[in-house]
Amino acid sequence: MKVIYPKACGVDVHKSFIVAVICDSTGQTTKYSKKRFSTFNNSLIEFRNWLLENDCQNVCMESTGKYYIPVYNALEGHISNVVVANPKWVAVIKGEKDDNKDAKWIADLFKLGIVRSSFIPPKDFRILREFTRYLYKLTCNRTSEKNRYTNALTVGNCKLDMVFSDIFGKSSQSIVDIIMNNDNFSDEDIISCLHKHCKSSHEDILSSVNGITFTNEQKLRINIIKEHIDYLTNQINSLRDIVDNLITPYEDYITLLMTIPGIDRYSAITILSEISNDMSQFSNHYRLSAWAGLAPGCNESAGKKKSVKISRAGVYLKPCLVEVAHCAVKDKANTYYANKFNKISKLSGKKRAYIAIARKILVAIYHMLSTGEVWNPSDLASNETDDKDRIKYTKNNFNQSLKQLLSLGLTSDELISIINQNAKLDS
């Protein structure tokens, strides 16, 4: 095999130390230089200087959890080609594995150019991604706490969740405050705190709370949960303010992504933080779909096709796109994805249809970020209007055109000759 990188370095990354091996193939014989460094910042700078002294600008390492990030940060901006590879592409043969052999094996594979590089976004997008992922985690925690709050009310025989669509609305929270602060509340107290636009009937509301009594311990637990929900809400609002400041230089891309049905501002920010705005990192939209875990697998052997389910990749991007897909198929202003969803779900089921719509949205995002064009699918007209209606509209336009031509003085024979000439050209 041809050597792509005559001088390459393979790095075996661990929590407390790294082992680096420089493979020099510039001469007639291959030479290896091995050195071990600590993962403290000063030692990583020594590792970088060691690479520069040996004129090695090609480095490859495994993506071992979060341990590779300090090494990558130390090399970024100083080493021209830093590749972070999935461990499955640089797996060592069993029985030939230790720290020194791992680094040497990575270097030997990398110099031949057969190691696939993982996508590492620029530093500003990596920082933005940290905030959006943390925002996602806090939102999930708040949802969990809200479910726990609802269960605490249910355990106390309070059935407000059966009469209110949102237990955290103004009316329902006012009722809970009355119940928590007054053991001898009356029907008038409950009705007096209802909002004027409350759709639930007074009878159902009173039936859901009459006769209930919380013990002091139950009240204490409910108050603790509610305080935690309020704390998480404040933290989420603070994170969103920080994210809004970080995304300011990329507002044009956010506006562009929001032209897609189902994508709101925060969905667009999450998508952009995961894939960045540079689509040249991905050779085509097929690679992007596979990287996001939305492409079917290829698993065939001896003429038999095995499981082709999607991969577990895209831990944060895929749930966001699936959520966008749910919103897109319900968008009444633009039924493009709804029509696509209905056709796919009849053949493959709703779950696969949602994944398919999420993949279509990601493909649209790829082309929009590559070209700068707003969302406008090439098959939008044919999808929104079926063939029967298009034939009907075309006939009406044709009849109107004939009337205009006849009013301008053209004879029937001339019109027939024009039609025959066009029919000959089509044939």
TORBA-687995 format. One record per residue (C-alpha): residue in three letters; x negated, y negated, z negated. Coordinates in steps of 0.02 Angstrom, whole numbers, padded with zeros to 5 digits, always signed. Each point is the difference from the previous one (the first is absolute). Example, Ala and Ser with C-alpha at 12.3 -4.5 7.8 and 13.67 -1.06 7.14 Angstrom:
! residues 2
ALA-00615+00225-00390
SER-00069-00172+00033
! end
This chain:
! residues 427
MET+00000+00000+00000
LYS-00057-00178+00036
VAL-00060-00105-00146
ILE+00106-00158-00010
TYR-00085-00080-00150
PRO-00190+00036+00001
LYS-00014-00069-00177
ALA+00149+00037-00112
CYS+00031+00013-00187
GLY+00116+00123-00086
VAL+00061-00044-00175
ASP+00074+00120-00127
VAL+00101-00109-00120
HIS+00036+00041-00182
LYS+00065-00101-00146
SER-00168-00033-00084
PHE-00125+00023+00142
ILE-00020+00018+00188
VAL-00120+00106+00102
ALA-00056-00075+00166
VAL-00095+00088+00140
ILE-00068-00095+00151
CYS-00014+00109+00155
ASP-00131-00069+00122
SER+00013+00081+00173
THR-00101-00131+00094
GLY-00153+00112+00013
GLN-00026+00176+00067
THR+00041+00075-00169
THR+00140-00053-00117
LYS-00056-00078-00164
TYR+00105-00013-00158
SER-00020-00125-00142
LYS+00098+00032-00159
LYS+00032-00114-00147
ARG+00120-00007-00147
PHE+00079-00160-00067
SER+00114-00046-00143
THR+00171-00075+00037
PHE-00038-00156-00103
ASN+00002-00157+00107
ASN-00188-00033-00014
SER-00039+00177+00054
LEU+00119-00014+00148
ILE-00093-00156+00055
GLU-00161+00101-00009
PHE+00083+00131+00110
ARG+00046-00135+00127
ASN-00177-00069+00000
TRP-00068+00176+00023
LEU+00107+00020+00155
LEU-00058-00168+00069
GLU-00183+00044-00033
ASN+00023+00161+00100
ASP+00093-00095+00138
CYS+00154+00110-00020
GLN+00161-00088+00056
ASN+00112+00156+00010
VAL+00070+00069-00162
CYS+00133+00133-00029
MET+00083+00050-00164
GLU+00151+00096-00062
SER+00158-00088-00058
THR-00009+00071-00176
GLY+00145-00084-00090
LYS-00050-00175-00054
TYR-00183+00041-00026
TYR-00051-00043+00178
ILE+00066-00179-00013
PRO-00146-00074-00102
VAL-00122+00079+00122
TYR+00097-00070+00149
ASN+00008-00173-00080
ALA-00189+00000-00026
LEU-00033+00045+00183
GLU+00135-00108+00081
GLY-00073-00147+00095
HIS-00179+00068-00008
ILE+00013+00169+00089
SER+00078-00011+00173
ASN+00081+00174+00007
VAL+00073+00069-00161
VAL+00115+00150+00025
VAL+00115+00069-00134
ALA+00054+00176+00050
ASN+00138+00114-00061
PRO-00080+00142-00102
LYS+00076+00132+00114
TRP-00107-00064+00147
VAL-00163+00018-00096
ALA+00038+00156-00102
VAL-00154+00104-00038
ILE-00008+00186+00036
LYS+00035+00103-00155
GLY-00156+00068-00082
GLU-00105-00145+00065
LYS+00064-00136-00113
ASP-00091-00115-00121
ASP-00025-00188-00011
ASN-00156-00004+00107
LYS+00069+00116+00134
ASP+00164-00096+00004
ALA-00086-00163+00044
LYS-00112+00086+00129
TRP+00151+00086+00080
ILE+00093-00166+00013
ALA-00151-00081+00081
ASP-00020+00143+00127
LEU+00183-00008+00049
PHE+00003-00189+00009
LYS-00153-00017+00112
LEU+00090+00107+00131
GLY+00153-00115-00003
ILE+00125+00136-00048
VAL+00058-00079-00163
ARG+00166-00092+00009
SER+00001-00169-00084
SER+00141-00046-00119
PHE+00085-00168+00018
ILE-00070-00128-00122
PRO+00085-00172+00018
PRO-00093-00164-00022
LYS-00033-00062-00177
ASP+00141-00129-00006
PHE+00126+00133+00050
ARG-00074+00122-00127
ILE+00030-00130-00136
LEU+00176-00031+00063
ARG+00030+00189+00003
GLU-00048+00014-00184
PHE+00134-00126-00048
THR+00136+00074+00112
ARG-00033+00175-00063
TYR+00004-00059-00180
LEU+00162-00093+00039
TYR+00073+00162+00067
LYS-00050+00092-00159
LEU+00077-00132-00113
THR+00160+00002+00102
CYS+00012+00188-00020
ASN-00031-00017-00187
ARG+00138-00130-00014
THR+00121+00112+00094
SER-00043+00142-00120
GLU+00032-00114-00149
LYS+00167-00055+00074
ASN+00053+00181+00015
ARG-00053+00029-00179
TYR+00102-00152-00055
THR+00154+00066+00090
ASN-00023+00171-00080
ALA-00015-00081-00172
LEU+00170-00084+00026
THR+00076+00163+00063
VAL-00061+00094-00155
GLY+00094-00129-00105
ASN+00162+00035+00098
CYS-00012-00166+00092
LYS+00061+00025+00179
LEU-00034-00171+00075
ASP-00097+00080+00142
MET+00164+00076+00061
VAL+00088-00168+00021
PHE-00145-00112+00052
SER-00106+00028+00154
ASP-00148-00084-00087
ILE-00017+00031-00186
PHE-00125-00145-00008
GLY+00121-00130+00069
LYS+00059-00151-00098
SER+00168+00071-00054
SER-00065+00170-00053
GLN-00148-00073-00095
SER+00115-00121-00091
ILE+00109+00146-00054
VAL-00152+00098-00061
ASP-00059-00151-00100
ILE+00170-00011-00085
ILE-00001+00186-00041
MET-00178-00007-00068
ASN+00029-00155-00108
ASN+00178+00029-00060
ASP+00068+00167-00062
ASN+00177-00069-00015
PHE+00022-00073+00173
SER+00174-00025+00072
ASP+00074+00015+00174
GLU+00003-00189+00015
ASP-00186-00007-00035
ILE-00034+00121+00143
ILE+00115-00086+00125
SER-00065-00174-00044
CYS-00177+00042+00059
LEU+00051+00067+00171
HIS-00053-00097+00153
LYS+00139-00078+00102
HIS-00052+00100+00154
CYS-00002+00167-00092
LYS+00089+00128+00110
SER+00028+00134-00133
SER+00171+00001-00085
HIS+00014-00052-00182
GLU+00081+00166-00044
ASP-00146+00102+00065
ILE-00127-00112-00087
LEU+00090+00011-00167
SER+00018+00188+00016
SER-00187+00019+00030
VAL-00047-00087-00165
ASN+00145+00023-00119
GLY-00038+00103-00155
ILE-00188+00011+00023
THR-00122-00030-00142
PHE-00189+00002+00010
THR-00106+00049-00148
ASN-00141-00115-00054
GLU-00127+00121+00072
GLN+00089+00003+00169
LYS+00007-00190+00003
LEU-00185-00009-00042
ARG-00044+00117+00145
ILE+00111-00096+00122
ASN-00081-00166-00050
ILE-00175+00072+00022
ILE+00042+00063+00174
LYS+00079-00166+00048
GLU-00153-00097-00059
HIS-00111+00114+00103
ILE+00109-00030+00154
ASP-00011-00189-00025
TYR-00189+00013-00022
LEU-00019+00101+00161
THR+00111-00124+00093
ASN-00112-00145-00053
GLN-00155+00095+00053
ILE+00078+00042+00169
ASN+00044-00182+00029
SER-00179-00052-00045
LEU-00072+00130+00120
ARG+00113-00059+00140
ASP-00061-00179-00024
ILE-00181+00061+00014
VAL+00042+00104+00155
ASP+00085-00151+00081
ASN-00160-00101-00025
LEU-00110+00138+00070
ILE+00108+00024+00155
THR+00004-00186+00046
PRO-00132+00014+00139
TYR+00102+00138+00083
GLU+00174-00076-00001
ASP+00008+00011+00191
TYR-00018+00189-00009
ILE+00133+00011-00136
THR+00121-00102+00107
LEU-00039+00112+00149
LEU+00035+00161-00097
MET+00162-00069-00069
THR+00073-00003+00176
ILE+00018+00190-00015
PRO+00171+00053-00068
GLY-00011+00060-00181
ILE-00163-00088-00045
ASP+00008-00138-00131
ARG-00143-00107-00064
TYR-00066+00117-00135
SER+00011+00152+00114
ALA-00100-00095+00130
ILE-00131-00046-00131
THR-00015+00181-00057
ILE-00020+00063+00179
LEU-00129-00133+00042
SER-00099+00035-00159
GLU-00011+00185+00045
ILE-00047-00010+00185
SER-00070-00180+00011
ASN+00025-00106+00156
ASP-00138+00078+00107
MET+00067+00148+00099
SER-00168+00031+00085
GLN-00041+00109-00151
PHE+00120+00127+00075
SER-00031+00059+00178
ASN+00187+00016+00036
HIS+00168+00007-00088
TYR-00013+00190-00012
ARG-00149-00016-00117
LEU+00090-00131-00104
SER+00154+00111-00018
ALA-00107+00148-00052
TRP-00097-00108-00124
ALA+00165-00058-00077
GLY+00063+00180-00016
LEU+00144-00024+00121
ALA-00059+00110+00144
PRO+00043+00185+00013
GLY-00143+00119-00027
CYS-00078+00115+00130
ASN-00019+00176-00069
GLU-00001+00135+00134
SER-00097+00162+00005
ALA+00014+00154+00113
GLY+00145-00081+00092
LYS+00101-00020-00160
LYS+00049-00171-00066
LYS-00006-00013-00189
SER+00053-00144-00112
VAL-00007-00170+00085
LYS+00064-00102-00147
ILE-00071-00173-00030
SER-00153-00019-00110
ARG-00010-00074-00175
ALA-00094-00155+00062
GLY+00065-00176-00016
VAL+00043+00009-00185
TYR+00050-00184-00005
LEU+00031-00041+00183
LYS+00116+00145+00039
PRO+00128-00033-00140
CYS+00006-00183+00054
LEU+00033+00045+00182
VAL+00132+00128-00048
GLU+00087-00133-00106
VAL-00008-00118+00149
ALA+00074+00138+00110
HIS+00148+00018-00119
CYS+00033-00187+00016
ALA-00028-00003+00189
VAL+00131+00134+00037
LYS+00127-00099-00103
ASP-00034-00166+00087
LYS+00163-00052+00083
ALA-00077-00149+00088
ASN-00115+00113+00101
THR+00054+00181+00028
TYR-00156+00057+00093
TYR-00068+00110-00138
ALA+00175+00053-00053
ASN+00032+00073+00173
LYS-00169+00086-00001
PHE+00035+00069-00174
ASN+00169+00071+00051
LYS-00074+00091+00150
ILE-00146+00074-00098
SER+00102+00049-00154
LYS+00121+00103+00105
LEU-00145+00110+00057
SER-00122-00001-00146
GLY+00095-00059-00154
LYS+00000-00163-00094
LYS-00163+00024-00095
ARG-00102+00030+00156
ALA+00094-00141+00086
TYR-00055-00125-00133
ILE-00181+00055+00021
ALA+00018-00019+00189
ILE+00070-00176-00018
ALA-00140-00045-00121
ARG-00126+00060+00129
LYS+00085-00101+00138
ILE-00010-00156-00109
LEU-00185+00031-00033
VAL-00034+00021+00187
ALA+00090-00165+00031
ILE-00107-00083-00135
TYR-00159+00066+00083
HIS+00044-00075+00169
MET+00063-00163-00075
LEU-00160-00028-00099
SER-00104+00048+00152
THR+00088-00116+00124
GLY+00081-00132-00111
GLU+00170+00027+00082
VAL+00161-00005-00101
TRP+00105+00157-00021
ASN+00083+00040+00167
PRO+00002+00187+00046
SER-00005+00042+00184
ASP+00153+00113-00014
LEU+00101-00124-00105
ALA+00128-00037+00137
SER+00030+00184+00044
ASN+00015+00045-00182
GLU+00126-00134-00045
THR+00106+00025+00157
ASP+00044+00173+00064
ASP-00001+00045+00186
LYS+00189-00011+00021
ASP+00007-00179-00063
ARG-00151-00050+00104
ILE+00082+00069+00158
LYS+00159-00095-00044
TYR-00095-00165-00027
THR-00100+00025+00160
LYS+00159+00030+00103
ASN+00077-00160-00068
ASN-00156-00099+00044
PHE-00003+00078+00173
ASN+00181-00047+00032
GLN-00031-00178-00054
SER-00152-00011+00113
LEU+00102+00063+00148
LYS+00132-00132-00029
GLN-00133-00137-00005
LEU-00080+00062+00161
LEU+00168+00007+00090
SER+00042-00176-00059
LEU-00165-00061+00075
GLY+00049+00065+00172
LEU-00075+00174+00013
THR+00108+00126+00094
SER+00044+00176-00057
ASP-00106+00077+00139
GLU-00154-00097-00060
LEU+00027+00057-00178
ILE+00018+00182+00056
SER-00162-00012+00100
ILE-00092-00070-00153
ILE+00065+00144-00107
ASN-00052+00129+00131
GLN-00175-00075+00012
ASN-00023+00011-00190
ALA+00064+00178+00000
LYS-00127+00048+00134
LEU-00142-00081-00101
ASP+00051+00097-00157
SER+00007+00163+00094
! end
